[in-house]
Amino acid sequence: MSSGKSFSEIISGEQPVLVDFYATWCGPCQMMQPILQETAAKVGPKAKIIKIDVDKNPLAASKFQVRGVPTLILFQHGKPVWRQSGVVPAHQLVQVIDRHAVETV
């Protein structure tokens, strides 16, 4: 999130934003890193993927009722349109993003 935009500004755009709520101490969260990289490579500019450390951003985690990590939430126009906790395979993330990215065109 080096763009200087706030979290709410980032998730409020036209482009779907996949947010990975994670913690540095979480083993499954570390397993998600290469999956997210693969997903980003496959979806390209159709969606933005960002990571939010729940220990450093407890307000964001609380606002979206993140109870466990990793929790992935896809936002569109600032609203959550899909969410799942646990490790999610890249092909499933690509399908979810594709389904929502098509709706904005």
C-alpha positions as CSV (number, residue, x, y, z in Angstrom):
1,M,0.0,0.0,0.0
2,S,2.8,2.4,-0.9
3,S,0.5,4.4,-3.2
4,G,-0.4,6.7,-0.3
5,K,-4.1,5.9,-0.7
6,S,-6.2,4.8,2.3
7,F,-7.6,1.3,2.5
8,S,-11.1,2.5,1.7
9,E,-9.9,4.5,-1.3
10,I,-8.1,1.4,-2.7
11,I,-11.1,-0.9,-2.3
12,S,-13.6,1.7,-3.7
13,G,-12.5,1.7,-7.3
14,E,-14.0,0.1,-10.4
15,Q,-11.3,-2.6,-10.3
16,P,-11.9,-5.6,-8.0
17,V,-9.5,-5.8,-5.1
18,L,-8.6,-9.1,-3.5
19,V,-7.5,-8.5,0.1
20,D,-5.5,-11.1,2.0
21,F,-5.9,-10.6,5.7
22,Y,-2.9,-12.4,7.2
23,A,-0.5,-12.6,10.1
24,T,3.2,-13.1,10.0
25,W,3.1,-15.9,12.5
26,C,0.4,-17.8,10.5
27,G,1.6,-20.9,8.6
28,P,-1.3,-21.1,6.2
29,C,-0.9,-17.4,5.5
30,Q,2.7,-18.1,4.4
31,M,1.4,-20.8,2.1
32,M,-0.9,-18.2,0.4
33,Q,2.0,-16.0,-0.7
34,P,3.0,-18.1,-3.8
35,I,-0.7,-18.7,-4.6
36,L,-1.4,-15.0,-4.6
37,Q,1.6,-14.4,-6.8
38,E,0.4,-17.0,-9.3
39,T,-3.1,-15.5,-9.1
40,A,-1.8,-12.0,-9.8
41,A,0.2,-13.3,-12.8
42,K,-3.0,-14.9,-14.2
43,V,-5.4,-12.0,-13.7
44,G,-3.0,-9.2,-14.6
45,P,-4.7,-5.8,-14.5
46,K,-8.2,-7.2,-14.0
47,A,-7.8,-7.0,-10.3
48,K,-5.5,-5.7,-7.6
49,I,-4.2,-8.0,-4.8
50,I,-3.1,-6.5,-1.5
51,K,-2.1,-8.0,1.8
52,I,-3.3,-6.6,5.2
53,D,-1.4,-7.7,8.4
54,V,-4.2,-8.0,11.0
55,D,-1.7,-7.4,13.8
56,K,-0.7,-4.0,12.3
57,N,-4.2,-3.1,11.1
58,P,-6.7,-4.4,13.7
59,L,-9.3,-1.8,12.8
60,A,-9.6,-3.1,9.2
61,A,-9.7,-6.6,10.4
62,S,-12.4,-5.7,12.9
63,K,-14.5,-3.7,10.4
64,F,-14.7,-6.7,8.1
65,Q,-15.1,-9.2,11.0
66,V,-12.0,-11.2,10.2
67,R,-11.9,-13.8,12.9
68,G,-9.2,-16.1,11.5
69,V,-6.3,-15.8,9.1
70,P,-5.9,-16.1,6.3
71,T,-9.2,-14.6,5.2
72,L,-9.5,-13.5,1.6
73,I,-12.1,-10.9,0.7
74,L,-12.8,-9.6,-2.8
75,F,-14.1,-6.0,-2.8
76,Q,-15.8,-4.2,-5.6
77,H,-16.9,-0.6,-5.3
78,G,-15.9,-0.7,-1.6
79,K,-18.2,-3.7,-0.8
80,P,-17.2,-7.3,-0.1
81,V,-18.6,-9.5,-2.9
82,W,-16.8,-12.7,-1.9
83,R,-14.9,-14.0,1.1
84,Q,-13.3,-17.2,2.3
85,S,-11.1,-18.2,5.1
86,G,-8.2,-20.6,4.8
87,V,-5.9,-21.5,2.0
88,V,-7.6,-21.1,-1.4
89,P,-6.1,-22.5,-4.6
90,A,-5.0,-20.1,-7.3
91,H,-7.5,-21.5,-9.9
92,Q,-10.4,-20.8,-7.6
93,L,-9.2,-17.2,-6.9
94,V,-8.8,-16.6,-10.7
95,Q,-12.4,-17.9,-11.2
96,V,-13.8,-15.6,-8.5
97,I,-11.9,-12.6,-9.9
98,D,-12.9,-13.3,-13.5
99,R,-16.6,-13.6,-12.4
100,H,-16.6,-10.2,-10.8
101,A,-14.2,-8.5,-13.2
102,V,-16.6,-9.2,-16.1
103,E,-19.4,-7.4,-14.3
104,T,-17.5,-4.1,-14.5
105,V,-17.0,-4.1,-18.3
